[in-house]
C-alpha cells in the first residue's frame, strides 16, 4: 500500500521560533518598503500566525475565514522573505493546498460589473453622515466627486491642507487643468496594484479643503462606528463610475480612478487636448453627482 506523503515532508526544520525573532527589526524592514497601515497589518498577522511557519504546519490556515487567511498569508510571506525561508513558505502553501482567495479574477470582474449602487440610499447615507458629523461634509463631497479609493482620498485631502499651509499647493494642484497631480507624490499614490495619477477638482473645492482640518482613517472609522453608521465609501466610488458613464468612456473612468498601467498614463496624460476635454467632461459629471447625493438634482 502506497503511503501518502506528509505536507511537511522534504522541508527543512525551522531555524527560527517566536522567541528568536527580533520583531522590531522586522518592523523596520517592513517600513522600508510598505505604507504605515500595511506595515501594521503585516506585523500583526505575522506575529499571530508565525507558529504555523515555525512548526511547518499550515493546516490551521484552511480553517479560518477567507479574509483572515489572506491577511495571514501576506504576513507570513513577508516574514519568510525577511528570514530568508520564502521557498519553504511557498512549499507549505502548495503542500497544504492553501488558497489565497476563494474567487477567481474573472469572478471578481463579473461581480463588480453587475454590482449596483442605489443612488437614493447613498444620498440618504451622505445626508445622515453630514448631519451627524458636519466636519466630514467637504471630505464626503471630495471622495464622491473624484472616485478615489478611501485611503487615497484621505491622503489627497491631507496633502492639500499641508501644502496650502506652506504656500506650496501649486506643487500638487494644477489650477489651469483643475487637476490634482497625484503622480508627483509617488510614495502616496503610485503602488504596485493601485495607482492614482490625477483627479479633476474645482478650485472652489480645493480652497474649502485647504481651510479644513486633517483627517485620518481611524478617526473617521471611530466616529461612524460610535454612531452605528456604516462605512459606504466604496459605494461612493462605485456610484462615481456609474454616473460618469454619461460623460466618460470606460477607459477614461479607469484612468481617473487609477485602474490603468503607468505606460498608458504616460502615453495619454501629456496630450494637452485630451486632458482639457477630459477635464471639462469629468467636472461636469462630478457636478451632477454632487447634486444627486446632496439631494439637489
VENNOR-V70950 format. One record per residue. N is the residue number from 1. RES is the residue in one letter. PHI is phi in degrees with one decimal (999 if undefined). NEAR is the number of other ideal C-beta (glycine too) atoms within 8 Angstrom. Layout:
((N & RES & PHI & NEAR) (N & RES & PHI & NEAR))
This chain:
((1 & X & 999 & 2) (2 & X & -75.2 & 3) (3 & X & -84.5 & 4) (4 & X & -75.9 & 4) (5 & X & -65.9 & 6) (6 & X & -72.4 & 5) (7 & X & -57.2 & 10) (8 & X & -92.8 & 9) (9 & X & -63.7 & 7) (10 & X & 89.6 & 5) (11 & X & -91.9 & 10) (12 & X & -74.3 & 5) (13 & X & -60.9 & 5) (14 & X & -65.1 & 11) (15 & X & -83.1 & 6) (16 & X & -131.4 & 8) (17 & X & -147.9 & 7) (18 & X & -57.4 & 8) (19 & X & -79.8 & 4) (20 & X & -94.3 & 5) (21 & X & -82.4 & 11) (22 & X & -90.1 & 5) (23 & X & -65.9 & 8) (24 & X & -65.7 & 6) (25 & X & -67.9 & 7) (26 & X & -60.8 & 13) (27 & X & -62.6 & 10) (28 & X & -61.7 & 8) (29 & X & -61.8 & 9) (30 & X & -66.0 & 14) (31 & X & -64.1 & 9) (32 & X & -75.0 & 6) (33 & X & -132.5 & 5) (34 & X & -126.8 & 9) (35 & X & -77.7 & 6) (36 & X & -51.6 & 7) (37 & X & -65.9 & 8) (38 & X & -69.9 & 9) (39 & X & -58.7 & 12) (40 & X & -59.5 & 8) (41 & X & -67.4 & 11) (42 & X & -61.8 & 13) (43 & X & -65.2 & 13) (44 & X & -59.0 & 10) (45 & X & -79.4 & 13) (46 & X & -64.5 & 13) (47 & X & -69.7 & 10) (48 & X & -66.9 & 8) (49 & X & -114.9 & 13) (50 & X & -57.4 & 12) (51 & X & -61.2 & 7) (52 & X & -64.6 & 13) (53 & X & -72.0 & 15) (54 & X & -69.6 & 10) (55 & X & -88.7 & 7) (56 & X & 54.6 & 10) (57 & X & -140.8 & 9) (58 & X & -100.8 & 12) (59 & X & -61.0 & 8) (60 & X & -61.4 & 9) (61 & X & -68.2 & 13) (62 & X & -82.4 & 10) (63 & X & -103.7 & 5) (64 & X & -95.7 & 8) (65 & X & -66.1 & 5) (66 & X & -59.0 & 7) (67 & X & -63.7 & 6) (68 & X & -62.4 & 8) (69 & X & -63.8 & 14) (70 & X & -63.7 & 10) (71 & X & -63.1 & 11) (72 & X & -62.6 & 14) (73 & X & -64.7 & 12) (74 & X & -65.0 & 11) (75 & X & -66.0 & 17) (76 & X & -70.2 & 15) (77 & X & -62.6 & 10) (78 & X & -62.8 & 11) (79 & X & -63.7 & 13) (80 & X & -65.7 & 12) (81 & X & -67.6 & 8) (82 & X & -61.7 & 9) (83 & X & -87.4 & 9) (84 & X & 78.5 & 5) (85 & X & -124.0 & 11) (86 & X & -62.6 & 9) (87 & X & -64.2 & 6) (88 & X & -65.2 & 13) (89 & X & -60.5 & 12) (90 & X & -62.6 & 8) (91 & X & -65.5 & 10) (92 & X & -65.6 & 16) (93 & X & -59.1 & 10) (94 & X & -69.5 & 7) (95 & X & -65.3 & 11) (96 & X & -91.3 & 12) (97 & X & 64.0 & 6) (98 & X & -78.6 & 11) (99 & X & -101.2 & 6) (100 & X & -67.2 & 6) (101 & X & -143.3 & 7) (102 & X & -84.9 & 4) (103 & X & -112.7 & 7) (104 & X & -77.4 & 6) (105 & X & -58.1 & 6) (106 & X & -67.0 & 6) (107 & X & -68.5 & 8) (108 & X & -65.5 & 9) (109 & X & -65.4 & 8) (110 & X & -62.7 & 8) (111 & X & -60.1 & 9) (112 & X & -68.0 & 8) (113 & X & -67.5 & 6) (114 & X & -93.8 & 6) (115 & X & -73.2 & 7) (116 & X & -118.1 & 5) (117 & X & -114.2 & 9) (118 & X & -75.4 & 6) (119 & X & -61.7 & 10) (120 & X & -67.5 & 6) (121 & X & -65.1 & 7) (122 & X & -66.9 & 14) (123 & X & -63.4 & 12) (124 & X & -65.5 & 8) (125 & X & -63.8 & 12) (126 & X & -59.7 & 13) (127 & X & -61.4 & 10) (128 & X & -67.7 & 9) (129 & X & -68.0 & 12) (130 & X & -65.2 & 11) (131 & X & -69.7 & 7) (132 & X & -77.1 & 7) (133 & X & -134.0 & 11) (134 & X & -57.8 & 6) (135 & X & -68.2 & 6) (136 & X & -98.5 & 12) (137 & X & -58.0 & 9) (138 & X & -66.4 & 10) (139 & X & -62.3 & 13) (140 & X & -61.3 & 13) (141 & X & -64.7 & 11) (142 & X & -66.9 & 14) (143 & X & -67.0 & 13) (144 & X & -68.7 & 14) (145 & X & -86.4 & 12) (146 & X & -107.2 & 15) (147 & X & 73.8 & 13) (148 & X & -73.1 & 13) (149 & X & -69.3 & 9) (150 & X & -55.8 & 12) (151 & X & -65.4 & 8) (152 & X & -62.6 & 14) (153 & X & -63.7 & 14) (154 & X & -63.4 & 12) (155 & X & -62.0 & 10) (156 & X & -66.5 & 16) (157 & X & -58.8 & 14) (158 & X & -70.2 & 10) (159 & X & -67.3 & 11) (160 & X & -59.1 & 15) (161 & X & -63.2 & 13) (162 & X & -61.0 & 9) (163 & X & -67.8 & 11) (164 & X & -62.9 & 10) (165 & X & -67.4 & 7) (166 & X & -108.8 & 6) (167 & X & 66.5 & 5) (168 & X & -121.9 & 8) (169 & X & -61.0 & 11) (170 & X & -65.1 & 7) (171 & X & -75.5 & 6) (172 & X & -122.0 & 12) (173 & X & -99.4 & 11) (174 & X & -89.3 & 9) (175 & X & -62.9 & 7) (176 & X & -65.0 & 4) (177 & X & -91.1 & 9) (178 & X & 52.3 & 11) (179 & X & -127.8 & 12) (180 & X & -83.5 & 14) (181 & X & -94.1 & 10) (182 & X & -60.2 & 14) (183 & X & -61.3 & 11) (184 & X & -76.1 & 7) (185 & X & -126.8 & 9) (186 & X & -60.0 & 7) (187 & X & -64.4 & 4) (188 & X & -95.8 & 9) (189 & X & -120.9 & 14) (190 & X & -109.8 & 11) (191 & X & -120.9 & 7) (192 & X & -57.5 & 3) (193 & X & -106.1 & 3) (194 & X & -127.1 & 8) (195 & X & -131.5 & 11) (196 & X & -129.2 & 14) (197 & X & -98.1 & 13) (198 & X & -146.4 & 11) (199 & X & -137.9 & 12) (200 & X & -90.9 & 14) (201 & X & -137.9 & 13) (202 & X & -67.2 & 8) (203 & X & -60.9 & 7) (204 & X & -59.6 & 6) (205 & X & -67.4 & 12) (206 & X & -60.2 & 13) (207 & X & -63.9 & 8) (208 & X & -66.4 & 9) (209 & X & -63.1 & 13) (210 & X & -59.0 & 11) (211 & X & -97.5 & 5) (212 & X & -93.6 & 11) (213 & X & -93.3 & 5) (214 & X & -67.4 & 8) (215 & X & -124.3 & 10) (216 & X & -132.4 & 7) (217 & X & -57.0 & 9) (218 & X & -65.2 & 6) (219 & X & -65.2 & 8) (220 & X & -66.8 & 13) (221 & X & -59.5 & 9) (222 & X & -66.7 & 8) (223 & X & -62.4 & 10) (224 & X & -71.9 & 12) (225 & X & -63.7 & 8) (226 & X & -61.5 & 6) (227 & X & -96.4 & 8) (228 & X & 55.3 & 4) (229 & X & -109.5 & 10) (230 & X & -74.2 & 5) (231 & X & -91.0 & 9) (232 & X & -119.6 & 8) (233 & X & -67.5 & 9) (234 & X & -65.4 & 8) (235 & X & -66.7 & 10) (236 & X & -62.2 & 15) (237 & X & -65.0 & 14) (238 & X & -66.7 & 11) (239 & X & -65.9 & 14) (240 & X & -57.6 & 14) (241 & X & -61.4 & 11) (242 & X & -68.5 & 10) (243 & X & -64.8 & 11) (244 & X & -70.2 & 14) (245 & X & -63.6 & 9) (246 & X & -75.8 & 6) (247 & X & -120.1 & 8) (248 & X & -126.8 & 12) (249 & X & -76.6 & 5) (250 & X & -60.2 & 7) (251 & X & -61.0 & 7) (252 & X & -70.4 & 11) (253 & X & -64.7 & 13) (254 & X & -61.6 & 9) (255 & X & -63.2 & 13) (256 & X & -73.5 & 15) (257 & X & -95.5 & 12) (258 & X & 74.2 & 12) (259 & X & -117.7 & 6) (260 & X & -124.1 & 10) (261 & X & -81.3 & 5) (262 & X & -62.2 & 7) (263 & X & -63.9 & 6) (264 & X & -65.5 & 9) (265 & X & -59.7 & 13) (266 & X & -63.9 & 8) (267 & X & -73.8 & 6) (268 & X & -103.4 & 9) (269 & X & -61.0 & 10) (270 & X & -86.6 & 5) (271 & X & -104.9 & 7) (272 & X & -54.2 & 6) (273 & X & -64.0 & 6) (274 & X & -65.4 & 8) (275 & X & -63.9 & 11) (276 & X & -63.3 & 9) (277 & X & -67.1 & 8) (278 & X & -63.5 & 13) (279 & X & -57.9 & 12) (280 & X & -59.5 & 8) (281 & X & -71.5 & 11) (282 & X & -65.6 & 14) (283 & X & -68.8 & 11) (284 & X & -65.7 & 9) (285 & X & -65.5 & 13) (286 & X & -63.2 & 13) (287 & X & -63.9 & 8) (288 & X & -65.0 & 11) (289 & X & -61.5 & 14) (290 & X & -63.4 & 12) (291 & X & -64.2 & 9) (292 & X & -67.0 & 12) (293 & X & -76.1 & 14) (294 & X & -99.3 & 10) (295 & X & 68.3 & 7) (296 & X & -114.0 & 6) (297 & X & -95.5 & 5))
